[in-house]
Amino acid sequence: MKKILFLLIAISFVFSGCASAPKKEKEAKPEKKTEKTQTSEDKYKKMLVEGEKLFRADKVEDAVENYIDPIISYYENEYKNSPKDVYCARDKTEMMAYLMTAAAAKRSAVVLSNTWADALFYKAYALVDFRKFDEAKDFLGKALKLSPYNSSYLSELGHIYQIEKNWEKSMEIFKNAVKYAEEFTPEPIKEAELTRALRGIGYTLIELGKLDEAEKIYIECLKISKDDRAAMQELMYIKKLKESQ
């Protein structure tokens, strides 16, 4: 589980707000949560934490069967007939972005915590481990429908396209991941998500033979985080490739 520590740091930054965007109001106002909604959110947030522990212990199948799948089932059943657009957000900045999107389209929306979307993300992550890439892309698509500005979800999707050697698609996705990390990722994990997305671009550039461009990307990573060991290793790899040429 080579990326699990980063995932656990990112996924622990859970925003538990819930708000709605009225159809005709220019500025969407938060919708007061019912006691039932709050209780459910708390319950499934705790389940997600338990699932994380099993992922950390490499008990992926147990995590998915006992925690991740039940979380997904609950939210899908709860909101399958929702008259509102449903989003998941990690903080108020992301929440307001989704509410403004809905208001601009003159649609109503409800913004939940990121528990549902994170469960979908974990499901996709497990499917990648099992090399079920098409299914993983489906679940990431669902997560991104709920949280279209989540850089971490985009980077995982870009990673799948790299595995499939679809370099054009992976580049497009990682560029968006960089953009959304800069604009929407909460500060405690912004550095990690931004450098992850940049390294995705760098990897694709190496595969395309654009070594000078890739080198610049990894140097940028080190400017953001001087201890980025992955970026250091890739720069050493680029150096060896250039020497061999």
C-alpha positions in Angstrom: 0.0 0.0 0.0 2.7 2.5 -1.1 0.5 5.6 -0.9 -1.6 4.7 2.2 0.0 7.1 4.6 -0.6 10.1 2.3 -4.2 8.9 1.8 -4.8 8.6 5.5 -3.5 12.1 6.1 -5.7 13.6 3.4 -8.8 11.6 4.3 -8.6 12.6 8.0 -9.3 16.2 7.1 -13.1 15.6 7.2 -15.5 18.5 6.9 -18.8 17.7 8.5 -20.9 20.6 7.1 -24.2 20.3 5.3 -25.7 23.1 3.3 -28.1 23.7 0.4 -28.3 26.2 -2.4 -31.8 27.6 -3.1 -32.7 27.8 -6.8 -33.3 31.5 -7.0 -31.0 33.1 -4.5 -27.8 34.7 -5.7 -26.0 33.8 -2.5 -26.6 30.3 -1.2 -27.3 30.0 2.5 -26.4 26.9 4.6 -29.3 24.6 5.3 -29.6 23.6 8.9 -28.9 19.9 9.4 -31.5 17.7 11.1 -30.5 15.6 14.1 -31.0 12.5 12.0 -28.6 13.7 9.3 -26.0 14.8 11.8 -26.2 11.4 13.6 -25.8 9.5 10.3 -22.9 11.7 9.2 -21.1 11.0 12.6 -21.8 7.3 12.4 -20.4 6.8 8.9 -17.5 9.1 9.6 -16.5 6.8 12.4 -16.9 3.8 10.2 -14.6 5.4 7.6 -12.0 5.8 10.3 -12.3 2.1 11.2 -11.9 1.2 7.5 -8.8 3.3 7.3 -7.3 1.3 10.1 -7.8 -1.9 8.2 -6.3 -0.3 5.1 -3.3 0.6 7.1 -3.0 -3.0 8.3 -3.2 -4.2 4.6 -6.6 -5.8 5.3 -8.1 -4.3 2.2 -10.8 -6.8 1.6 -12.0 -6.6 5.2 -12.0 -2.8 5.1 -14.1 -2.7 1.9 -16.6 -5.4 2.9 -17.2 -4.3 6.5 -16.9 -0.5 6.3 -16.4 1.0 2.8 -19.2 -0.8 1.0 -21.8 -0.2 3.8 -21.0 3.5 3.8 -21.4 3.7 0.0 -24.7 1.7 0.2 -26.1 4.0 2.9 -25.5 7.2 1.1 -26.6 5.9 -2.3 -29.9 4.7 -0.8 -30.3 7.9 1.2 -29.8 10.3 -1.7 -30.9 8.2 -4.8 -34.1 10.2 -5.1 -32.8 13.5 -4.0 -34.3 16.5 -5.9 -31.1 18.4 -5.1 -27.7 18.1 -6.6 -25.5 16.4 -3.9 -21.9 17.4 -3.2 -19.2 16.5 -0.7 -16.7 19.0 0.6 -13.7 19.1 3.0 -14.0 22.7 4.1 -16.1 25.8 3.7 -14.1 27.1 0.7 -14.9 23.9 -1.3 -18.5 23.9 0.0 -19.1 27.5 -1.2 -17.6 26.7 -4.6 -20.2 23.9 -5.1 -23.1 26.1 -3.8 -22.1 28.8 -6.2 -21.9 26.3 -9.1 -25.5 25.2 -8.2 -26.8 28.7 -7.8 -25.3 29.7 -11.2 -27.2 26.9 -12.8 -30.3 27.8 -10.8 -30.4 24.4 -9.1 -30.7 23.4 -5.5 -27.9 21.5 -3.9 -26.9 19.9 -0.6 -23.3 19.7 0.5 -22.3 16.9 2.9 -19.1 16.0 4.6 -16.5 14.2 2.5 -17.3 10.8 4.0 -19.3 9.4 1.1 -16.9 10.6 -1.5 -13.9 9.3 0.5 -15.5 5.9 0.7 -15.9 5.8 -3.1 -12.2 6.9 -3.3 -11.1 4.1 -1.0 -13.2 1.6 -3.0 -11.5 2.7 -6.2 -8.1 2.6 -4.5 -8.7 -1.1 -3.5 -9.8 -1.9 -7.1 -6.6 -0.5 -8.4 -4.7 -2.8 -6.1 -6.7 -5.7 -7.6 -6.0 -4.3 -11.1 -9.6 -3.8 -11.8 -9.0 -0.5 -13.5 -12.3 0.1 -15.3 -14.2 -0.5 -12.1 -11.9 1.8 -10.3 -12.5 4.5 -12.8 -16.2 4.2 -12.4 -16.0 4.7 -8.6 -13.6 7.6 -9.0 -16.1 9.1 -11.5 -18.8 8.9 -8.8 -16.4 10.5 -6.2 -15.6 13.3 -8.6 -19.3 13.9 -9.3 -19.7 14.5 -5.6 -16.4 16.4 -5.2 -15.3 17.7 -8.6 -12.5 19.9 -7.1 -10.8 17.2 -5.1 -7.2 17.0 -6.3 -6.5 13.7 -4.6 -9.3 11.9 -6.5 -8.1 13.4 -9.7 -4.5 12.3 -9.1 -5.7 8.7 -8.5 -7.6 8.8 -11.7 -4.6 10.2 -13.5 -2.5 7.4 -12.1 -4.8 4.8 -13.6 -4.5 6.4 -17.0 -0.7 6.2 -16.6 -0.9 2.5 -15.9 -2.9 2.2 -19.1 -0.3 4.3 -20.9 -2.9 6.9 -21.9 -0.4 9.8 -21.5 -2.6 12.5 -23.1 -5.5 11.8 -20.7 -3.3 11.5 -17.7 -1.7 14.8 -18.5 -5.0 16.5 -18.8 -6.2 15.1 -15.4 -3.0 15.9 -13.5 -3.1 19.5 -14.7 -6.5 19.8 -13.3 -5.3 18.1 -10.1 -2.6 20.8 -9.8 -5.1 23.6 -10.4 -7.6 22.4 -7.8 -4.9 21.6 -5.3 -3.8 25.2 -5.5 -7.4 26.6 -5.3 -9.3 24.2 -3.1 -7.2 21.8 -1.1 -7.2 22.7 2.7 -3.9 24.1 3.9 -2.9 21.2 6.1 -2.7 18.9 3.1 -2.2 21.4 0.2 1.5 20.7 -0.1 1.1 16.9 -0.2 -1.7 17.0 -2.8 0.0 19.7 -4.9 3.3 17.9 -5.1 1.5 14.6 -5.8 -0.2 16.1 -8.8 2.9 17.8 -10.1 4.8 14.5 -9.8 2.1 12.9 -11.9 2.8 15.5 -14.6 6.5 14.8 -14.3 6.1 11.1 -14.7 4.0 11.5 -17.8 6.5 13.9 -19.3 9.3 11.3 -18.7 7.3 8.7 -20.5 6.8 11.1 -23.4 10.5 11.6 -23.6 10.3 15.3 -22.5 13.1 15.1 -19.9 13.9 18.8 -19.7 10.2 19.6 -19.0 10.0 16.8 -16.4 13.1 18.0 -14.7 11.6 21.5 -14.2 8.5 20.0 -12.7 10.4 18.0 -10.1 12.5 21.0 -9.3 9.3 22.9 -8.7 8.2 20.1 -6.3 11.4 20.5 -4.3 10.7 24.3 -4.1 7.4 23.5 -2.6 8.7 20.7 -0.3 12.5 20.4 0.0 12.1 17.0 1.5 10.2 15.5 -1.4 12.1 12.2 -1.7 10.0 11.0 -4.7 10.9 14.2 -6.6 14.6 13.7 -5.7 14.6 10.1 -7.0 12.9 11.1 -10.2 15.6 13.8 -10.8 18.3 11.2 -10.3 16.5 8.9 -12.8 16.3 11.8 -15.3 20.0 12.4 -14.9 20.7 8.7 -15.6 18.5 8.8 -18.7 20.3 11.9 -20.1 23.7 10.3 -19.4 22.7 7.1 -21.3 21.6 9.2 -24.2 
